[in-house]
Amino acid sequence: MAMRKQGISDEQRRALRLLGRNPKGYTEAMLMAHGFTIAMVAVLARDGFVTATPQTGRAGKRPVKIVRLRITDAGRHAIAG
């Protein structure tokens, strides 16, 4: 995996750019649909580039637990250059 400025990989940079396009962020499931792994997203959260907020959504009438991810200012800074 190639590393770039700020010590993030191309794949992490791609995830941050995706998150940066939506002010509401995306769910973990949506990021997985784009080919990102939970482990990679967890590293971005650990390093302060994204925030992970647990929420309750709905699947029909059933409540389901989801995690919404949003880019942070540090994440925006990491992809700015």
C-alpha positions as CSV (number, residue, x, y, z in Angstrom):
1,M,0.0,0.0,0.0
2,A,1.6,3.3,-1.1
3,M,1.9,6.0,1.5
4,R,1.4,9.7,0.8
5,K,1.6,13.0,2.7
6,Q,0.3,12.9,6.2
7,G,1.1,9.2,6.4
8,I,-2.2,8.0,4.9
9,S,-2.6,5.5,2.1
10,D,-4.3,6.2,-1.2
11,E,-7.2,4.1,-0.1
12,Q,-7.6,6.1,3.2
13,R,-7.3,9.3,1.1
14,R,-10.1,8.0,-1.2
15,A,-12.3,7.2,1.9
16,L,-11.7,10.7,3.3
17,R,-12.6,12.3,0.0
18,L,-15.8,10.4,-0.2
19,L,-16.7,11.4,3.4
20,G,-15.8,15.0,2.6
21,R,-18.4,15.2,-0.1
22,N,-21.3,14.6,2.2
23,P,-21.8,16.8,5.3
24,K,-24.0,14.2,6.9
25,G,-21.4,11.5,6.4
26,Y,-22.0,7.9,5.5
27,T,-22.8,4.7,7.4
28,E,-20.3,1.9,7.8
29,A,-22.4,-0.2,5.4
30,M,-22.2,2.4,2.7
31,L,-18.4,2.6,3.0
32,M,-18.2,-1.1,2.8
33,A,-20.3,-1.0,-0.3
34,H,-17.6,1.3,-1.8
35,G,-15.0,-1.3,-1.0
36,F,-13.6,0.0,2.3
37,T,-12.9,-2.3,5.3
38,I,-14.1,-1.6,8.8
39,A,-10.5,-2.1,9.9
40,M,-9.3,0.7,7.6
41,V,-12.1,3.0,8.8
42,A,-11.3,2.2,12.4
43,V,-7.7,3.4,11.8
44,L,-9.0,6.7,10.4
45,A,-11.2,7.1,13.5
46,R,-8.3,6.2,15.8
47,D,-6.1,8.7,14.1
48,G,-8.7,11.5,14.4
49,F,-9.5,11.8,10.7
50,V,-13.2,10.7,11.1
51,T,-15.7,10.5,13.8
52,A,-17.9,7.5,14.4
53,T,-21.4,8.1,15.9
54,P,-23.6,5.2,16.8
55,Q,-27.2,5.7,15.8
56,T,-30.4,3.7,15.5
57,G,-32.0,3.3,12.1
58,R,-34.9,1.4,10.8
59,A,-35.1,-1.8,8.7
60,G,-38.8,-1.9,8.0
61,K,-40.3,-1.7,11.5
62,R,-37.3,-3.1,13.2
63,P,-34.7,-0.8,14.8
64,V,-31.1,-1.5,13.8
65,K,-27.9,-0.2,15.1
66,I,-25.7,1.8,12.6
67,V,-22.6,3.8,12.8
68,R,-22.4,7.1,10.9
69,L,-18.9,8.3,9.9
70,R,-18.0,11.9,9.2
71,I,-14.7,13.5,8.2
72,T,-13.1,15.8,10.8
73,D,-11.1,19.0,10.2
74,A,-7.9,16.9,10.6
75,G,-9.2,14.6,7.9
76,R,-9.9,17.5,5.6
77,H,-6.4,18.8,6.3
78,A,-4.8,15.4,5.5
79,I,-6.3,15.4,2.0
80,A,-5.9,19.1,1.3
81,G,-2.3,19.0,0.1
